[in-house]
Amino acid sequence: MVLLFWSSSAIPGQTQDLSFLSDSVSYLWPTNASPYLSSTFGETRSAHLHSGIDIRTWGREGYEVYATRDGIVHRIGISPNGYGKVIYLKHDDGSFSVYAHLHRFEPELRAYADSVRLQDYRFEIDRVIEGENFRFNRGDIIGYTGSTGVGPPHLHFELRTPDFKPFNPLLTNLSVADNLPPVFNGLAVEVLHPETLHFKEYRRVQPQSNQTGITDFGTIKTSEPIGLAVNVHDRANRTPNVYAVYELMTIADGDTLFHSKADRFGFGESQMMFLDRSYPILAATRRGYQRLFVVNGNRLPLYKSIKNRGVLALDAGIHKIDIIAKDIYGNESRATVNVEFENDISDLNISSVPAYPYHNFRQAGKRSQGHPNSAKPAPSYFITESVTGGPSANGDRRYIFTDRSNPESAGKTLIPGRKSTLPSINNRAWMDIPADALYDTLSVTMTYNTTGDIPAIRFSPNRLPVNRPLDITMILPESHRNLNGLGLYSYDEFRNRYVFIPSRIENGILKATINEFAELRIRQDQIAPWIGTPKISLDVDDGYVVHLPVTDTDSGIDYRRSEITVNGNPGIIEFDRDKKILIYYHPEFKPGTGTHQISATVYDRSGNRNTRLFTISHP
C-alpha cells in the first residue's frame, strides 16, 4: 500500500489526491520490451516536467504494450509531435494509464482510427471515444511500441489520478532494480538583490572532492542572499541511463530549509519546470539545475517544507550547508558546501522571491523607475556569459546579466492577473499579454529596430519563460510587404540558431504567438524543400507504407499541406520529424510486384513547394 505523509510545514494548498491507491490496486508492467527505464518522473524537458516513466526498447519498435489494469479506452491521439500515437485507458476507479509514442494500436482500435482519418485523409486525430466501448482486460495487448511523436524508440507510460493529474508510477507496485545512490555533478549559486530579492547573477561551482559518498563543493563567499541549485542525477542497476532524483533536502546548520519530493503534479503545472529549474542556466546551457528554493508563481505540489522560501540569508560567518538527494528506493547521497556570509543578513524575513530579474528601464521623457519597495533600484539585466579572471581554483564560472536596453525602448511593468499590452516606442510592434501569462510581476522593455531593412524585436530582460503564450503583432516595412517566404523566427544567441514560429501576414501586418520573451527576427525562406527517392517498406505488422525522405532547414516541412499519391490513389500522409520522412499510409495499400507511379508535392511552412514524380519497382 502506498502512503504519503505531508509535513505540517507544507506549502498551503497542497492536498493528498492519491487516496484511491490501496492494497487491492496493482499494475502490470506495461510492455515486454524490457524491465529498464530510460527516464523517470519529474525530469527536465524542453518546456515541461516529464510526467511519466520511459521504458527502454533497445532502439527497436514493435514490442507488445499491455493494458496495465482493466479499463475502457477514454481517448486516442495521433500526432507528429508530443506523444505521437497515444492511448488513454480509464480504469474502473476513474484513474487513468497512458501509453505514448506507439508505433500502432491493436487491430480493432487501429481500424477505428483509420476509419476516422480516411474521411478526409488527415494525419492527426485527438478524440474521446469512451462511447465506442473499446474495453481491455489487464494483460491484453493494446498496441506496439514505437517512436512516433518526439524522441527515439521507447514506451512513455503515465499514471494519472481520477482528476487527470500525473503521479509517479513508482509509488505503486511497479519497480525497477536499483540500489545505486544519486550523483551530484554541479552546484549553482543564484545571487539575489539584497533588498528586492530579484535575480542578479549566477555562477556554477564544480565539486572539490567526493569521499565516502559525500560531494564537497568547497567554500563560497557572499554578502547578499543566495539560492542554491543542483545538477544531480540518479542511476539504476544494469542500465547506462541517468534519471531525475526523487527527493531533495537542504539543511543549514542543522535546520531544514527546503524539502521536495517528485510525487505528483497537475498536467497544467508541468510548465512550472521553468521555475523549479534555474531558467537562466537552462536557457544558456540546456542543463537542468534544480532549485533548492521556491520563487513566486511556482505552484508545483512538490515541496513538503520550506523556510524563508529556501533562500540562504544568514548571519556573518561560515555556515555548513548539507544537501541530500534520494531516489524513490531510499538510496541516498550527500553534498556539502560552506557558505561564508561577509555580513549579517539573518534579519531578512523572506516570504516572496521574484520569478523574473528586475529591469530598471528608462522611457523617453520619464524618470527611471525603480522597485517601489527598494531604497536603490536593482540593476537592469540581460543574460551573457563571461569568465571573471579565468576559472578560479574551485572551477567557478560566472554568468553576468548586463544592460543592453535601448534608452528609446518602450518599457512597462506588467502585473500577473491583468491583461495588458506592451508596445514598442514607435508603435511598429506590440505584444498582447493574457491575464494568466506571467508567473510574476515583470518590468520589461521592447525595442523594434531594423538592420538593413530587416525588422527585429528585442526584449530586455530577454529569454524569460511565461505560463501562457503571448500574441505578437508587427507592422512590416514597405520593402517587405510583397515578399514571398517571409516568416518570424526566434533567435537563440547561445547557440546562434533560428527557430521558425508559425505566423500569418495580411496587408503588411504579421501576427504570431510566442512561448517566451525571446529575440524575434523576420527572415525570408525562398528555398523549396528537398525530396529524396521514395521507398516501399514493409511495416512491422506486415502492412506496406511508402517512406519519402524530405528536408527543409529553414521553416521546416508543412506536412499538413503535403500530398503523396500512389498510382493516383491518395492516402494518409504521416510525418516523422526525427527521421525526416513523410509516410504514405493506406490500410488497403498492397503493392504486389511491378512498377508504381508515385507523385509527391511537398511544402515548407513558408509556402515554398517542390513536386516530383517517381516510377519505382517493387519486387
Disulfide bonds with the S-S distance in Angstrom:
none
